[in-house]
Amino acid sequence: MEKSIDSIYNQYFHDIYRFLLSLSKDHYTAEDLVQETFFRAHLNIEHYDGETVKSWLFSVAYRAYIDYYRKHKRTVVKEQGFFATLFDKKKLLLDSLVTKEEIEEIVTLLDSLPDKHKYAVLLHDFHGLTQREAAAVMDIQQSHFKVLLFRGRSAIRRRKAGENE
């Protein structure tokens, strides 16, 4: 691998942190999991198989979260506006012109989805991973990922349409 772990850390820290924060809903847990992710990446860099660095790190992060979740098995109260603080507001306004209200609405809709559907939507639509990369992160077949993504998006659309009626 041509990149050092330090440059990978600097380049992908914020993406991995936002992903883990969106899963754990806790700043301190997300920080711990980011450190665990990069520690595991450092230990296993020789097993890196040529996929993109970003998707490989998301796979490592997802597995670190799953390990943490299985170990702690606790219910975390989901705050209404946690997602609005995840993105740099300037970038958000320039990239997508989405208002704060729309973000809060999307967060509420995402929180109502089953976990697998939520992970699929987060990885693909919010973190920009391809379907193949996101399926690898979740350790499922790409065809199953497509089903989860479709169902997640459909549920969001149905709930949104129900609110507008």
C-alpha positions as CSV (number, residue, x, y, z in Angstrom):
1,M,0.0,0.0,0.0
2,E,1.5,3.3,-1.1
3,K,-0.2,5.6,1.5
4,S,0.9,5.7,5.1
5,I,-1.6,5.1,7.8
6,D,-1.1,8.8,9.0
7,S,-2.1,10.2,5.6
8,I,-5.1,7.8,5.5
9,Y,-6.1,8.9,9.0
10,N,-5.9,12.6,8.1
11,Q,-7.8,12.1,4.9
12,Y,-10.6,9.8,6.2
13,F,-11.0,10.7,9.9
14,H,-14.0,12.9,9.5
15,D,-15.9,10.5,7.2
16,I,-15.3,7.6,9.6
17,Y,-16.2,9.7,12.6
18,R,-19.5,10.9,11.1
19,F,-20.4,7.4,10.1
20,L,-19.7,6.0,13.5
21,L,-21.5,8.9,15.2
22,S,-24.5,8.3,13.0
23,L,-24.5,4.6,14.2
24,S,-23.7,5.1,17.9
25,K,-25.4,8.4,18.5
26,D,-22.7,9.3,21.1
27,H,-19.7,11.5,20.5
28,Y,-17.4,9.7,23.0
29,T,-18.3,6.2,21.7
30,A,-17.8,7.4,18.1
31,E,-14.3,8.8,19.1
32,D,-13.4,5.5,20.7
33,L,-14.6,3.6,17.7
34,V,-12.7,5.8,15.3
35,Q,-9.5,5.0,17.3
36,E,-10.4,1.3,17.3
37,T,-11.0,1.5,13.5
38,F,-7.6,3.0,12.7
39,F,-5.9,0.8,15.2
40,R,-7.4,-2.3,13.4
41,A,-6.5,-0.8,10.0
42,H,-2.9,-0.3,11.1
43,L,-2.7,-3.9,12.4
44,N,-4.3,-5.4,9.3
45,I,-2.9,-3.2,6.6
46,E,-1.1,-6.2,5.1
47,H,-4.5,-7.9,4.5
48,Y,-5.8,-4.9,2.5
49,D,-7.0,-6.5,-0.7
50,G,-7.0,-3.6,-3.2
51,E,-10.5,-2.2,-2.7
52,T,-10.7,1.5,-2.3
53,V,-9.2,2.7,1.0
54,K,-12.4,4.5,1.9
55,S,-14.6,1.4,1.5
56,W,-12.0,-0.7,3.3
57,L,-12.0,1.7,6.3
58,F,-15.8,1.8,6.3
59,S,-15.7,-2.0,6.5
60,V,-13.3,-1.9,9.4
61,A,-15.4,0.8,11.1
62,Y,-18.7,-1.1,10.6
63,R,-17.2,-4.2,12.1
64,A,-15.8,-2.3,15.1
65,Y,-19.2,-0.8,15.7
66,I,-20.9,-4.3,15.4
67,D,-18.4,-5.7,17.9
68,Y,-19.0,-2.8,20.2
69,Y,-22.8,-3.1,19.9
70,R,-22.7,-6.8,20.6
71,K,-20.6,-6.3,23.6
72,H,-22.7,-3.5,25.1
73,K,-26.2,-4.3,23.9
74,R,-27.8,-1.2,25.3
75,T,-30.5,1.1,24.1
76,V,-29.4,4.7,23.3
77,V,-31.9,7.4,23.2
78,K,-31.8,9.0,19.8
79,E,-31.7,12.8,19.8
80,Q,-33.9,14.6,17.4
81,G,-31.2,16.8,15.8
82,F,-28.0,14.8,16.0
83,F,-27.6,14.5,12.2
84,A,-27.7,18.3,11.6
85,T,-24.4,18.7,13.5
86,L,-22.6,16.0,11.6
87,F,-21.9,18.0,8.5
88,D,-20.0,21.2,8.0
89,K,-22.8,23.6,7.3
90,K,-21.0,25.5,4.5
91,K,-20.3,22.3,2.7
92,L,-23.8,21.1,3.2
93,L,-25.3,24.3,1.8
94,L,-22.9,24.4,-1.2
95,D,-23.2,20.7,-2.0
96,S,-26.9,20.0,-1.6
97,L,-28.8,23.2,-0.6
98,V,-30.7,21.2,2.0
99,T,-32.2,23.2,4.8
100,K,-31.9,22.4,8.5
101,E,-35.6,21.4,8.6
102,E,-35.1,18.9,5.8
103,I,-32.1,17.4,7.6
104,E,-34.1,17.0,10.8
105,E,-37.0,15.5,8.8
106,I,-34.6,13.0,7.1
107,V,-33.0,12.1,10.5
108,T,-36.4,11.4,12.0
109,L,-37.3,9.3,9.0
110,L,-34.0,7.4,9.1
111,D,-34.4,6.7,12.8
112,S,-37.7,5.0,12.1
113,L,-36.1,2.5,9.7
114,P,-34.9,-1.0,10.7
115,D,-31.1,-0.9,11.3
116,K,-30.1,-2.7,8.1
117,H,-32.2,-0.3,5.9
118,K,-30.8,2.7,7.8
119,Y,-27.2,1.5,7.4
120,A,-27.7,1.0,3.6
121,V,-29.1,4.5,3.2
122,L,-26.4,6.0,5.3
123,L,-23.5,4.3,3.6
124,H,-24.8,4.8,0.0
125,D,-26.7,8.1,0.1
126,F,-24.9,10.0,2.8
127,H,-21.4,8.7,2.7
128,G,-21.2,8.2,-1.0
129,L,-20.0,4.6,-1.2
130,T,-21.0,2.6,-4.2
131,Q,-23.5,-0.2,-3.8
132,R,-20.6,-2.7,-4.2
133,E,-18.5,-1.0,-1.5
134,A,-21.5,-0.5,0.9
135,A,-22.4,-4.2,0.5
136,A,-18.9,-5.2,1.3
137,V,-18.9,-2.9,4.4
138,M,-22.1,-4.6,5.6
139,D,-20.7,-8.0,4.6
140,I,-23.7,-8.9,2.4
141,Q,-24.3,-9.7,-1.2
142,Q,-24.7,-6.7,-3.5
143,S,-28.2,-8.0,-4.6
144,H,-29.3,-8.1,-0.9
145,F,-27.8,-4.6,-0.4
146,K,-29.9,-3.3,-3.3
147,V,-33.0,-4.7,-1.7
148,L,-32.2,-3.1,1.6
149,L,-31.5,0.3,0.0
150,F,-34.7,0.1,-2.1
151,R,-36.8,-0.8,1.0
152,G,-35.1,2.0,3.1
153,R,-35.7,4.6,0.4
154,S,-39.2,3.4,-0.2
155,A,-40.1,3.6,3.5
156,I,-38.7,7.1,3.7
157,R,-40.8,8.1,0.7
158,R,-43.9,6.5,2.1
159,R,-43.5,8.2,5.5
160,K,-42.7,11.5,3.9
161,A,-45.8,11.2,1.6
162,G,-47.9,10.3,4.6
163,E,-46.8,13.5,6.4
164,N,-47.7,15.7,3.4
165,E,-51.3,14.4,3.1
